[in-house]
Every structure is written in C-alpha cells, then in structure tokens.
Amino acid sequence: MKKRLIGYYDYTVVLTYGGMLSAFYGILCVLGQNYWRALFSLMLAGICDMFDGTVAGTRKRTQKEKNFGIQIDSLSDLISFGVLPGIFVYTLCGQSAMAGAVASAFVLCALIRLAYFNVLETERQQQTAEKRKSYLGVPVTTVAVFLPALYLLYDRQICRRMICFPILLLAMGIGYILPVEIRKPGIIGKAGLVLVGMLEVLAMIFFMGWDAV
C-alpha cells in the first residue's frame, strides 16, 4: 500500500487550514504589538470559519473525513478564537496578573465549548444527515466581531478604560459555556456578519491607513 501524509488535503479543508494560519499570524502580530494587523487576521479567520462548512458540504465525504473535519475545525477554532484573543487582551493590558487570569479562563471556556460541540456533532451526524440548525452556547467565532469593534472604540478614545477588554473576554467566555440555544445564521445572517466585518476593516483603513492591515 502506498504511504502518504496523514490527514486530508483536498479543497474541503483549505479554508479551515487557512483560517488557522491567519490566526497564528495574528498571534505573531500581537507579539510584535501590531494590534490592528492582529485583529484583521482574527476577522479573516472568522470569515474562513464561517464558510468552511459550506465548502465541505459540496463534496461527498466518507465518515472518517467527516470526523476529521469536526476535529480539525474545532482545533483551528481554539487557536483562532480562543488563544489569539486571549493573548491579544493579555498583551494589550500590559501582561497584568488580572488580564492573564481572565485570558486563561476565556481560553478554557473556549476549549470546553469546542470539545463539547465535537461530542454533540459526532452524535448528531450518527443520527441524521440533516444540516445543523442551531448551536448550544455562543459560537466562538463571535469574538471576531466584538473584539475588533471594542478596540476601534478604544483607539478612538470612545471607550477609554482598558478594563473593558477583560470584561469582554469574561462575558464571552461565560457565553461559550451557557446552555443557550442559538439559531445558526443563514445566508442573510452570514452576509450581515461579513458586512459588519467589512465596515470594521474600512474603519481601520480610514483611521490608521493601509499600513494597519
């Protein structure tokens, strides 16, 4: 039997891989204190995550490929919407003990939510072939909308208190693990989220110039 690299590398996982790489680049930007570029990378990862399931659904996959898709998507999401925002807020807040504790709790909540989602999604796919209609808990991708918006307000000195960032992470972390059923956005909902993201990027460019992204 011919050996090959482990994993899958067809077009159905391109957006998932691309989103993770974008988020990792965002982490590197945070370490270099290029916060605007880090947030742009976060939003790009959010767009990739929003449409990776749609792309994957265009190809008939084996059960092993579906299971791999579930796992790789959540692992990518943990980096993109857990680790990146956590490091962003911790670094922005001067690496204080309080910010570190909140960021750690936030990443833990994201980890728990994504792992639990994997359990539910695996069970769901074993029972039905229908597409998912709702989520349990706030989707982790949501931080890709709220964190850039808050930083924009902070940069424009509309929201002047640094404590707002740990508060946002704390609120979102709690939202991740609350058993609240949230309807999965359709085409209109996704288009609305993309529009919000585009407006945030335009605001970045307007206030900071093209070098910001």
Backbone bond lengths (Angstrom), bond angles and torsions (degrees), N, CA, C in turn:
res aa  C-N    CA-C-N  psi(-1)  N-CA   C-N-CA  omega(-1)  CA-C   N-CA-C  phi
1 M - - - 1.458 - - 1.535 109.80 -
2 K 1.296 116.07 132.12 1.458 120.88 -179.13 1.523 110.42 -71.83
3 K 1.319 115.95 127.77 1.447 120.38 -179.96 1.525 110.46 -85.14
4 R 1.309 116.11 149.22 1.449 121.41 177.05 1.524 108.89 -144.52
5 L 1.308 115.65 173.23 1.460 119.96 178.74 1.524 110.21 -62.24
6 I 1.323 116.73 143.39 1.458 119.52 177.09 1.524 109.15 -70.88
7 G 1.324 116.11 155.49 1.466 120.64 -179.41 1.518 111.40 95.77
8 Y 1.327 115.72 -171.74 1.466 122.41 -179.26 1.522 108.91 -129.16
9 Y 1.336 115.08 144.93 1.458 119.70 -172.40 1.530 112.53 -135.71
10 D 1.328 117.37 21.93 1.458 120.00 178.39 1.530 110.02 -82.58
11 Y 1.325 116.50 179.90 1.464 120.50 -173.45 1.525 113.75 -66.15
12 T 1.337 118.24 -16.94 1.466 119.89 -177.17 1.534 112.74 -70.54
13 V 1.320 117.32 -17.35 1.472 119.91 -179.20 1.529 112.45 -112.86
14 V 1.327 117.22 3.60 1.468 120.94 -177.05 1.529 111.32 -60.31
15 L 1.336 117.73 -45.80 1.458 120.81 -178.60 1.525 111.58 -66.03
16 T 1.322 116.88 -36.90 1.466 120.06 178.51 1.524 110.60 -64.38
17 Y 1.319 116.48 -47.39 1.465 120.47 177.62 1.526 111.11 -63.40
18 G 1.333 115.62 -42.89 1.463 119.87 -179.70 1.518 112.10 -63.20
19 G 1.336 117.00 -39.76 1.458 121.00 178.49 1.510 112.05 -63.49
20 M 1.345 116.95 -41.26 1.461 120.43 178.47 1.525 111.20 -64.92
21 L 1.334 116.88 -42.86 1.466 120.53 179.93 1.526 110.76 -64.94
22 S 1.332 116.34 -37.55 1.460 120.12 176.89 1.523 110.33 -63.00
23 A 1.334 116.48 -42.90 1.468 120.46 179.68 1.522 111.18 -66.01
24 F 1.323 117.08 -39.52 1.465 118.85 179.34 1.526 110.62 -65.49
25 Y 1.319 115.89 -38.10 1.463 119.17 174.68 1.530 109.83 -61.95
26 G 1.331 116.00 -37.42 1.458 120.39 176.86 1.518 112.07 -61.59
27 I 1.327 117.00 -38.24 1.468 120.99 177.20 1.528 109.76 -63.40
28 L 1.325 116.66 -42.30 1.462 120.15 177.82 1.531 110.57 -62.75
29 C 1.337 116.35 -36.38 1.466 120.10 178.14 1.526 110.80 -66.23
30 V 1.321 116.92 -38.86 1.468 120.35 177.44 1.524 110.00 -61.74
31 L 1.316 116.46 -43.66 1.467 120.26 -179.82 1.527 111.08 -62.55
32 G 1.339 115.91 -28.41 1.452 120.79 175.87 1.514 112.86 -92.04
33 Q 1.362 116.27 7.36 1.465 123.65 178.81 1.536 112.84 59.87
34 N 1.328 115.86 31.16 1.463 121.16 172.40 1.527 106.98 -99.37
35 Y 1.326 115.09 80.29 1.462 120.45 -169.22 1.526 113.19 -70.48
36 W 1.312 117.36 -37.21 1.462 119.15 179.39 1.522 111.35 -63.37
37 R 1.315 116.59 -44.36 1.463 119.89 -179.92 1.528 110.58 -66.30
38 A 1.322 116.60 -34.35 1.464 120.14 176.80 1.522 110.98 -63.62
39 L 1.325 116.26 -41.02 1.467 120.16 179.38 1.521 111.46 -69.27
40 F 1.316 116.94 -35.76 1.461 119.84 175.64 1.532 109.89 -62.92
41 S 1.318 117.04 -40.93 1.465 121.50 177.60 1.523 110.53 -63.85
42 L 1.335 116.63 -38.05 1.466 121.37 177.61 1.523 110.83 -62.98
43 M 1.331 116.86 -44.24 1.464 120.06 179.95 1.523 111.79 -67.81
44 L 1.330 116.46 -36.62 1.463 120.04 176.62 1.522 110.91 -63.53
45 A 1.333 116.24 -39.99 1.461 120.45 175.97 1.524 110.45 -63.07
46 G 1.336 116.53 -36.66 1.458 120.66 178.34 1.515 112.04 -64.49
47 I 1.338 116.81 -40.28 1.467 120.51 178.20 1.530 110.39 -65.49
48 C 1.331 116.57 -42.21 1.462 120.24 177.86 1.523 110.91 -60.03
49 D 1.336 115.98 -43.23 1.468 120.11 -179.18 1.526 111.82 -67.70
50 M 1.320 116.24 -31.95 1.454 120.45 -177.72 1.528 112.39 -65.53
51 F 1.330 115.84 -31.93 1.463 119.38 -173.00 1.530 113.86 -114.16
52 D 1.332 118.14 -0.44 1.461 117.96 -178.23 1.525 112.41 -66.64
53 G 1.335 116.55 -34.63 1.458 119.58 177.90 1.516 112.14 -66.98
54 T 1.329 116.10 -37.80 1.466 120.47 178.35 1.523 110.61 -63.94
55 V 1.331 116.16 -43.46 1.463 120.51 178.53 1.524 110.82 -64.24
56 A 1.339 116.69 -43.41 1.465 120.57 -179.54 1.522 111.49 -62.60
57 G 1.336 116.62 -31.32 1.458 120.69 -178.27 1.511 114.36 -73.55
58 T 1.329 117.28 -7.72 1.471 120.15 -179.81 1.525 112.14 -82.76
59 R 1.318 117.45 -5.56 1.464 121.17 -178.24 1.521 109.85 -127.45
60 K 1.306 116.03 137.27 1.454 120.72 176.60 1.522 108.97 -73.69
61 R 1.332 116.39 120.26 1.453 121.10 -175.31 1.520 111.55 -114.37
62 T 1.310 116.01 153.66 1.457 121.10 173.80 1.527 108.85 -73.60
63 Q 1.329 116.50 166.72 1.462 119.87 179.10 1.514 111.31 -63.05
64 K 1.332 116.69 -35.48 1.458 120.21 178.40 1.527 110.19 -65.07
65 E 1.329 117.74 -39.97 1.456 121.48 178.27 1.522 110.86 -65.89
66 K 1.336 117.02 -38.68 1.465 120.62 177.43 1.519 111.12 -64.65
67 N 1.323 116.49 -44.29 1.467 120.01 178.86 1.528 111.27 -63.51
68 F 1.314 116.25 -39.43 1.463 120.42 176.80 1.519 109.97 -62.60
69 G 1.341 116.35 -41.34 1.459 120.93 179.38 1.518 112.22 -60.86
70 I 1.343 116.51 -40.92 1.460 120.85 178.69 1.522 110.33 -61.73
71 Q 1.332 116.02 -47.59 1.458 120.20 -176.36 1.528 112.20 -68.56
72 I 1.331 117.08 -46.11 1.459 120.03 -175.30 1.521 111.12 -68.62
73 D 1.326 116.85 -31.92 1.462 120.07 179.12 1.529 110.48 -66.39
74 S 1.330 116.78 -43.53 1.462 119.97 -179.34 1.525 112.15 -71.03
75 L 1.328 116.69 -36.77 1.465 119.40 177.05 1.527 110.48 -64.20
76 S 1.317 115.64 -40.77 1.466 120.12 176.94 1.522 110.56 -64.88
77 D 1.330 116.68 -41.96 1.464 121.18 179.80 1.522 111.96 -63.11
78 L 1.324 116.71 -35.38 1.465 119.44 179.41 1.528 110.86 -62.11
79 I 1.337 116.03 -41.76 1.461 120.12 177.78 1.522 110.78 -69.04
80 S 1.339 115.71 -45.69 1.463 121.00 -173.25 1.522 113.15 -71.13
81 F 1.333 116.66 -47.35 1.457 120.79 -170.41 1.527 113.58 -114.11
82 G 1.334 115.84 7.36 1.451 121.12 174.06 1.520 110.53 -118.42
83 V 1.330 115.63 -65.35 1.468 121.01 -175.30 1.524 111.83 -67.42
84 L 1.333 117.56 -47.98 1.471 120.07 -178.02 1.529 112.06 -59.40
85 P 1.335 120.89 -52.78 1.468 119.39 177.86 1.525 112.95 -61.40
86 G 1.344 116.91 -36.60 1.458 119.99 179.39 1.518 111.97 -62.71
87 I 1.329 116.33 -47.51 1.465 120.37 178.47 1.526 110.65 -66.22
88 F 1.321 116.57 -36.97 1.466 121.25 179.72 1.526 110.46 -58.42
89 V 1.326 116.67 -52.30 1.464 120.87 -177.01 1.523 110.83 -68.51
90 Y 1.319 117.35 -40.62 1.473 120.69 178.97 1.522 111.29 -60.30
91 T 1.332 116.75 -44.43 1.465 121.07 -179.64 1.520 111.40 -71.08
92 L 1.333 116.63 -42.92 1.463 120.89 -179.22 1.520 111.59 -61.53
93 C 1.333 116.61 -35.63 1.460 121.76 -178.01 1.525 112.70 -86.64
94 G 1.320 116.52 19.88 1.458 119.93 175.20 1.508 114.91 74.66
95 Q 1.339 116.60 21.46 1.467 122.08 178.30 1.529 112.00 56.72
96 S 1.312 116.29 39.19 1.466 120.69 178.93 1.526 110.14 -74.30
97 A 1.321 115.79 159.21 1.458 121.38 -179.62 1.531 110.75 -63.19
98 M 1.328 116.52 -39.41 1.461 120.55 -179.96 1.529 111.27 -63.97
99 A 1.347 115.94 -46.11 1.457 120.14 179.29 1.523 110.67 -64.29
100 G 1.339 116.70 -37.28 1.456 120.61 178.03 1.520 112.34 -64.46
101 A 1.337 116.21 -40.14 1.463 120.37 179.49 1.524 110.98 -66.53
102 V 1.334 116.12 -43.95 1.474 120.32 179.79 1.523 110.43 -65.73
103 A 1.338 116.97 -44.05 1.461 120.84 179.50 1.522 110.98 -61.77
104 S 1.330 116.97 -39.89 1.467 121.20 178.66 1.523 111.03 -64.00
105 A 1.333 116.63 -44.15 1.459 121.12 178.51 1.522 110.75 -63.80
106 F 1.332 116.20 -38.41 1.462 121.29 179.14 1.529 111.15 -62.74
107 V 1.321 116.61 -46.80 1.464 120.67 179.38 1.526 110.43 -63.54
108 L 1.339 116.94 -39.32 1.461 120.71 178.21 1.524 110.82 -62.34
109 C 1.322 117.11 -43.48 1.472 120.69 178.42 1.530 110.95 -62.35
110 A 1.335 116.13 -40.90 1.466 119.90 177.59 1.527 110.53 -63.15
111 L 1.321 116.69 -41.91 1.467 121.35 178.54 1.527 111.18 -60.81
112 I 1.329 116.77 -47.66 1.468 121.31 -179.18 1.516 110.78 -62.96
113 R 1.330 116.43 -45.26 1.458 120.34 -178.27 1.526 111.69 -62.66
114 L 1.325 117.02 -42.89 1.461 121.05 -178.36 1.527 111.78 -70.31
115 A 1.330 116.99 -38.99 1.462 120.19 177.99 1.526 110.37 -65.42
116 Y 1.328 116.67 -41.45 1.464 120.56 179.07 1.522 110.64 -67.24
117 F 1.337 116.04 -36.98 1.464 119.86 176.09 1.529 110.59 -60.25
118 N 1.329 117.00 -41.04 1.459 120.63 178.91 1.524 111.74 -59.93
119 V 1.335 115.31 -41.26 1.466 120.06 178.84 1.526 110.26 -62.96
120 L 1.331 116.32 -48.92 1.465 120.59 -178.81 1.529 112.01 -64.67
121 E 1.340 116.39 -40.83 1.463 120.20 -177.60 1.526 111.39 -68.47
122 T 1.321 116.85 -38.38 1.466 119.88 177.40 1.519 110.49 -63.35
123 E 1.327 117.05 -43.76 1.463 121.21 177.89 1.519 110.81 -64.30
124 R 1.330 116.54 -41.57 1.464 120.37 -178.34 1.524 111.64 -63.30
125 Q 1.323 117.00 -43.03 1.462 120.77 -178.81 1.521 112.03 -68.88
126 Q 1.327 117.45 -23.79 1.458 120.76 176.27 1.517 111.71 -76.85
127 Q 1.349 116.15 -20.90 1.454 120.64 -176.10 1.523 113.50 -100.65
128 T 1.338 117.12 -28.19 1.457 119.93 -176.08 1.522 110.88 -151.66
129 A 1.335 115.11 155.91 1.466 120.99 177.57 1.526 110.99 -100.79
130 E 1.333 116.59 1.48 1.458 120.51 -179.72 1.525 111.19 -70.17
131 K 1.316 115.23 153.64 1.456 120.24 178.34 1.529 110.10 -74.27
132 R 1.322 115.52 149.90 1.462 121.01 178.75 1.525 110.26 -64.10
133 K 1.343 116.64 137.11 1.460 121.34 -178.18 1.534 112.92 -109.00
134 S 1.322 116.96 -15.29 1.466 119.29 -178.22 1.527 110.34 -153.64
135 Y 1.319 115.06 164.65 1.464 122.37 176.66 1.527 108.72 -116.98
136 L 1.334 115.30 153.45 1.460 120.58 173.41 1.518 106.87 -105.85
137 G 1.331 115.91 112.78 1.453 120.94 -174.07 1.522 110.32 94.01
138 V 1.322 115.92 158.57 1.462 121.01 179.91 1.528 109.31 -66.84
139 P 1.334 118.96 128.15 1.477 120.60 178.01 1.527 110.74 -59.33
140 V 1.329 117.04 137.87 1.461 120.78 -177.01 1.527 112.09 -64.29
141 T 1.334 116.43 -23.67 1.465 120.43 -179.01 1.522 112.04 -62.88
142 T 1.321 117.15 -20.86 1.463 121.83 -176.60 1.526 112.58 -56.97
143 V 1.319 117.08 -30.31 1.463 120.15 -178.53 1.526 111.35 -63.75
144 A 1.330 117.26 -23.11 1.467 121.01 179.51 1.524 111.89 -70.39
145 V 1.332 116.92 -12.15 1.460 121.79 176.37 1.526 110.62 -99.44
146 F 1.338 116.54 -45.79 1.463 120.72 -172.71 1.529 113.78 -76.75
147 L 1.328 117.65 -38.56 1.462 119.19 -177.94 1.533 112.50 -65.85
148 P 1.330 119.76 -45.83 1.475 119.09 175.63 1.522 112.72 -61.66
149 A 1.349 116.91 -38.06 1.464 120.05 179.84 1.530 110.37 -64.08
150 L 1.335 116.90 -42.10 1.462 120.21 179.69 1.524 110.63 -66.24
151 Y 1.324 117.17 -41.16 1.468 119.23 -179.79 1.522 111.03 -66.25
152 L 1.314 116.77 -34.31 1.466 120.26 176.63 1.524 110.36 -63.19
153 L 1.327 116.91 -43.20 1.463 121.09 177.05 1.526 111.05 -64.65
154 Y 1.325 116.19 -37.92 1.462 120.42 178.58 1.526 110.87 -67.93
155 D 1.301 117.04 -43.35 1.461 120.90 -178.62 1.526 111.84 -65.24
156 R 1.336 115.52 -32.76 1.474 120.03 178.55 1.531 111.48 -86.56
157 Q 1.337 116.36 4.89 1.465 124.24 178.53 1.530 112.86 61.47
158 I 1.317 115.23 28.34 1.471 120.08 172.74 1.531 108.58 -83.07
159 C 1.326 115.38 -41.72 1.465 121.42 172.49 1.525 106.51 -110.92
160 R 1.305 117.63 103.58 1.464 121.42 -168.72 1.524 114.12 -94.16
161 R 1.312 118.54 -12.75 1.463 120.64 -174.65 1.530 111.44 -92.25
162 M 1.327 115.81 125.48 1.460 121.55 -179.89 1.525 112.12 -63.65
163 I 1.335 116.85 -24.58 1.453 121.30 -178.53 1.524 111.95 -62.04
164 C 1.331 117.17 -18.39 1.469 121.11 -179.98 1.523 111.63 -60.86
165 F 1.317 117.56 -32.00 1.468 120.52 -177.33 1.525 112.10 -71.04
166 P 1.335 119.83 -48.83 1.463 118.79 174.38 1.530 112.59 -61.37
167 I 1.334 116.75 -35.50 1.469 119.82 178.50 1.525 110.27 -63.03
168 L 1.345 116.46 -41.29 1.460 120.10 178.55 1.525 110.61 -61.97
169 L 1.330 116.81 -46.89 1.465 119.74 179.41 1.521 111.62 -61.58
170 L 1.333 116.53 -41.26 1.458 120.60 -179.70 1.527 110.68 -62.95
171 A 1.335 116.26 -44.60 1.468 120.55 -179.97 1.529 110.89 -64.45
172 M 1.324 116.55 -42.27 1.458 119.51 -178.54 1.520 110.80 -70.58
173 G 1.333 117.30 -37.26 1.449 120.28 177.81 1.522 111.78 -61.22
174 I 1.328 115.89 -42.16 1.467 119.98 176.86 1.523 110.10 -64.57
175 G 1.338 115.87 -40.05 1.463 119.89 178.45 1.518 112.86 -62.42
176 Y 1.319 116.78 -32.14 1.466 120.66 179.44 1.524 112.36 -62.03
177 I 1.335 116.75 -36.71 1.469 119.29 -172.20 1.529 113.40 -105.54
178 L 1.333 117.25 -1.00 1.461 118.85 174.91 1.537 109.45 -73.61
179 P 1.330 118.74 136.36 1.468 121.48 -178.37 1.534 112.32 -78.46
180 V 1.319 115.29 56.98 1.471 121.04 -179.72 1.523 108.68 -100.90
181 E 1.318 116.63 127.76 1.470 120.31 -179.65 1.526 109.60 -84.12
182 I 1.319 115.53 124.88 1.461 121.99 -178.53 1.525 109.08 -121.30
183 R 1.296 116.07 127.64 1.458 121.23 -178.07 1.526 111.18 -65.93
184 K 1.314 116.72 134.56 1.461 121.90 179.15 1.523 109.46 -67.85
185 P 1.336 118.58 129.81 1.464 120.34 -178.33 1.528 112.57 -66.72
186 G 1.331 115.39 140.52 1.453 120.35 176.45 1.518 110.65 -87.83
187 I 1.313 115.29 -159.09 1.463 120.25 -179.01 1.524 111.25 -61.23
188 I 1.338 116.44 -43.36 1.462 120.28 -179.29 1.524 110.60 -65.56
189 G 1.318 116.74 -42.52 1.462 120.38 179.00 1.514 112.16 -63.31
190 K 1.334 116.65 -43.01 1.461 120.37 178.31 1.526 110.81 -65.03
191 A 1.329 115.61 -40.63 1.466 119.25 178.76 1.526 110.67 -62.85
192 G 1.348 116.31 -37.00 1.455 120.40 178.23 1.521 111.94 -65.41
193 L 1.334 116.45 -40.90 1.461 120.44 178.89 1.529 111.36 -66.78
194 V 1.328 115.59 -39.56 1.465 119.56 177.13 1.525 110.27 -64.04
195 L 1.337 116.33 -39.32 1.467 120.63 178.98 1.528 110.80 -63.10
196 V 1.328 116.46 -43.40 1.465 120.22 177.61 1.524 110.33 -60.14
197 G 1.341 115.72 -43.57 1.457 119.90 178.50 1.516 112.36 -62.16
198 M 1.335 116.36 -40.43 1.466 120.33 178.91 1.524 110.98 -64.98
199 L 1.329 116.78 -38.88 1.465 120.61 177.96 1.522 110.76 -64.46
200 E 1.347 116.08 -38.26 1.465 119.70 178.30 1.531 110.64 -66.14
201 V 1.324 116.89 -40.79 1.463 120.13 178.63 1.526 110.58 -65.11
202 L 1.327 116.40 -42.38 1.464 120.17 177.97 1.531 110.91 -61.87
203 A 1.333 115.92 -38.33 1.468 119.67 177.18 1.523 110.70 -64.43
204 M 1.348 116.45 -39.91 1.468 120.19 176.57 1.525 110.62 -58.75
205 I 1.330 114.82 -48.55 1.469 119.91 -177.54 1.526 110.47 -64.78
206 F 1.330 116.37 -39.52 1.462 120.75 -177.93 1.530 111.51 -64.21
207 F 1.336 115.56 -43.68 1.468 119.22 -175.43 1.529 112.63 -87.53
208 M 1.329 117.38 -31.65 1.459 119.76 -173.01 1.523 114.26 -112.32
209 G 1.339 117.72 -13.89 1.449 120.74 -177.84 1.519 111.84 88.54
210 W 1.325 116.83 171.64 1.469 121.36 -177.14 1.510 112.42 -62.97
211 D 1.312 118.02 -25.69 1.470 120.89 -179.00 1.521 111.71 -64.08
212 A 1.332 116.57 -19.12 1.467 119.48 -178.66 1.521 111.77 -66.27
213 V 1.346 116.60 -30.54 1.452 120.50 -178.62 1.512 111.25 -116.00
